[in-house]
């Protein structure tokens, strides 16, 4: 039996708005993926630790507070330091195009903007992740 794609959905920093993250988490679950939602106010360290412990294929970061250029690079650095760069990272929220390009250059796989249809997120993950054995 094939292992389902495992996704960790995380809300780093002080951003207290999680409706979008919960909608995405539900869409991923409804599409047959295993989803771990970490809740609000997570540190980059706790996100990476949870991702490694849960053996996820994808980390989905959601942020609306504007701290993405501080928090997301920390997640990428910690994945590298923990030899976990095989975990794909996607993100969404209010992220200007100029910052999105910088995040992609740091290794974030995809940046989803506000209003992205959940089907687009599901399809992207399904088409770009091979579940690990």
C-alpha positions in Angstrom: 0.0 0.0 0.0 1.3 3.4 -0.9 1.9 5.9 1.8 -0.2 9.1 1.6 1.4 12.4 1.1 2.0 14.0 4.5 1.7 17.8 4.9 2.4 19.9 7.9 0.5 23.2 7.8 2.0 25.8 10.0 1.3 29.4 11.2 4.7 30.9 12.2 5.1 34.0 14.3 2.5 36.2 15.8 -0.1 36.0 13.0 -3.4 35.1 14.6 -5.5 34.6 11.5 -5.7 31.0 10.6 -9.0 30.6 8.7 -7.1 30.3 5.3 -4.7 27.7 6.8 -7.6 25.7 8.1 -9.4 25.8 4.7 -6.2 24.6 2.9 -5.6 21.9 5.5 -9.2 20.6 5.0 -8.8 20.7 1.2 -5.6 18.7 1.4 -7.2 16.2 3.8 -10.2 15.9 1.5 -7.9 15.2 -1.4 -6.5 12.1 0.5 -3.4 13.6 2.1 -2.5 13.3 5.8 -2.4 16.7 7.3 -0.8 17.9 10.6 -1.9 21.4 11.6 0.4 22.9 14.2 -1.8 25.7 15.3 -1.0 29.4 15.8 2.2 31.1 16.9 4.8 28.5 16.0 8.5 29.2 15.9 10.6 28.2 12.9 12.3 25.7 15.2 9.1 24.1 16.3 7.9 23.8 12.7 11.0 22.1 11.5 11.1 19.8 14.5 7.5 18.8 14.0 8.1 18.2 10.3 11.0 15.9 11.0 9.3 14.0 13.7 6.1 13.6 11.6 8.2 12.5 8.6 6.3 14.9 6.3 6.7 15.4 2.6 5.6 19.0 2.6 5.6 22.0 4.9 2.9 24.6 4.1 3.6 27.9 5.8 0.8 30.5 6.1 1.5 34.1 7.1 -0.4 37.4 6.9 1.6 39.5 9.3 4.4 40.6 6.9 7.2 38.7 8.8 7.7 36.2 6.0 11.1 37.5 5.1 12.3 36.8 8.6 10.5 33.6 9.5 10.5 31.7 6.2 14.2 31.9 5.6 14.7 30.6 9.2 12.6 27.6 8.3 14.7 27.0 5.2 18.0 27.4 7.1 16.8 25.0 9.8 15.8 22.4 7.3 19.3 22.6 5.8 21.0 22.4 9.2 18.9 19.3 10.0 19.6 17.6 6.7 15.9 17.7 5.8 16.0 19.7 2.6 14.0 16.9 0.9 10.9 18.3 2.6 9.2 20.6 0.1 8.2 24.0 1.4 5.3 26.0 0.1 3.9 29.2 1.5 0.9 31.5 1.2 -0.4 34.7 2.5 0.2 38.4 1.8 3.6 38.2 0.1 4.7 40.9 -2.4 6.0 39.6 -5.8 9.5 40.9 -5.1 9.6 38.9 -1.8 8.1 35.8 -3.5 11.0 35.7 -5.9 13.5 36.0 -3.0 11.7 33.1 -1.2 11.8 31.0 -4.3 15.6 31.7 -4.6 15.9 30.5 -1.0 14.4 27.1 -1.9 10.7 27.6 -1.3 9.0 25.5 -3.9 5.8 27.6 -4.5 4.3 30.8 -3.2 0.5 30.9 -3.3 -1.1 34.3 -3.2 -4.4 35.4 -1.5 -7.4 33.8 -3.1 -5.6 30.9 -4.7 -8.2 28.1 -5.3 -7.6 25.2 -3.1 -7.7 22.9 -6.1 -4.6 24.6 -7.4 -2.8 24.0 -4.1 -3.8 20.3 -4.1 -2.8 19.8 -7.7 0.5 21.4 -7.2 1.4 19.2 -4.2 0.1 16.0 -5.9 2.1 16.8 -9.1 5.3 17.8 -7.3 5.7 15.4 -4.4 6.5 11.7 -4.3 5.4 10.3 -1.0 8.3 8.7 0.8 8.3 5.1 1.7 
